[in-house]
């Protein structure tokens, strides 16, 4: 069983930065593609970013390209989301997710991810 625990959310002013972390249990972290999704009130959960097993391939939603960076540390079983130049529309609960083991592609669809964290709230004030 893979367990994911997000941290790092909070309240920040527009233009500010936050770094989210997602710690993954077990010794098989490097077998999984990792993704970040978010869900704003009244909206569906949407893809934000994903990273492959080695960290060499990343994908981003158009809305966050150039502002957010996903990375991973396989030695620490942790995936990160660095969020810069935050906007009020980035306000949401952010979830990390794992796809695998040994997925063939870096996917961006919610249904392809097998394990989910409980989420962390990010609020951006204007």
C-alpha positions in Angstrom: 0.0 0.0 0.0 1.3 3.5 -0.9 0.4 6.3 1.4 0.8 10.0 0.5 0.9 12.9 2.9 0.9 16.5 1.6 2.2 19.5 3.6 3.2 23.1 3.0 -0.1 24.7 2.2 -1.2 28.0 3.7 -2.3 31.6 3.1 -0.2 33.8 0.9 -0.7 37.1 -0.9 -1.0 37.3 -4.6 2.5 37.3 -6.2 3.9 35.2 -3.3 5.3 31.7 -3.3 4.7 28.4 -1.5 6.4 25.0 -1.7 4.2 21.9 -1.3 5.7 18.6 -0.3 4.3 15.1 -0.5 5.9 12.4 1.5 5.3 8.9 0.2 5.5 5.8 2.4 7.4 2.6 1.5 10.5 1.8 -0.4 9.0 1.8 -3.9 8.6 5.5 -4.5 10.9 5.5 -7.5 8.5 3.1 -9.2 5.7 5.7 -9.5 5.0 8.7 -11.7 3.9 11.5 -9.3 1.3 14.1 -10.0 -0.2 17.2 -8.4 -3.9 18.0 -8.8 -6.1 20.7 -7.3 -9.7 21.3 -6.6 -11.3 24.7 -6.1 -14.7 25.1 -4.4 -17.5 24.2 -6.7 -15.1 22.9 -9.4 -13.8 19.6 -10.6 -10.4 18.3 -9.6 -7.9 19.3 -12.3 -4.4 18.4 -13.3 -1.5 20.7 -12.3 1.8 18.9 -12.9 3.4 15.5 -13.2 6.8 14.0 -13.1 8.2 10.7 -14.3 10.0 8.1 -12.2 13.5 9.5 -12.8 12.5 13.2 -12.7 13.6 13.7 -16.3 10.2 14.3 -17.7 7.6 16.8 -16.5 4.2 18.0 -17.6 2.3 21.1 -16.6 -1.2 22.5 -17.0 -1.1 25.6 -19.3 -2.4 27.7 -16.4 0.7 27.1 -14.3 3.5 26.8 -16.9 6.3 29.1 -16.1 5.1 29.7 -12.5 5.1 26.2 -10.9 7.8 23.6 -10.9 7.5 19.9 -9.9 10.5 18.0 -8.7 11.2 14.8 -6.8 13.8 13.4 -4.5 13.8 9.6 -4.7 16.2 9.3 -1.8 13.7 11.1 0.4 10.5 9.6 -1.1 9.2 13.1 -1.6 7.7 15.1 -4.5 7.6 18.9 -4.4 5.6 21.6 -6.1 7.2 25.0 -6.0 4.6 27.6 -6.7 5.7 31.1 -7.6 3.8 34.3 -8.7 0.6 32.9 -7.1 -2.7 34.2 -8.2 -6.1 34.2 -6.4 -7.3 31.7 -9.0 -4.7 29.2 -7.7 -6.7 28.9 -4.5 -7.7 25.3 -4.1 -7.0 22.1 -2.2 -3.9 20.6 -3.7 -3.5 16.8 -3.9 -0.6 14.7 -4.7 -1.1 11.3 -6.5 0.9 8.3 -7.6 0.5 6.3 -10.8 2.1 2.9 -11.1 4.1 0.9 -10.4 6.2 1.2 -13.5 3.8 3.3 -15.7 4.7 3.6 -19.3 3.7 7.2 -19.8 3.4 10.4 -17.8 -0.3 10.9 -17.7 -2.4 13.9 -16.8 -5.8 12.4 -16.3 -7.2 12.0 -12.8 -8.5 8.5 -13.4 -5.1 7.1 -14.2 -3.7 7.8 -10.7 -4.0 5.0 -8.2 -3.1 6.6 -4.9 -4.0 9.9 -3.4 -3.1 12.1 -0.5 -5.6 13.9 1.8 -4.9 17.3 0.3 -3.5 20.6 1.6 -5.3 23.9 1.4 -3.7 26.8 -0.6 -5.3 30.2 -0.3 -4.1 33.2 -2.3 -5.4 36.5 -1.2 -5.7 39.5 -3.6 
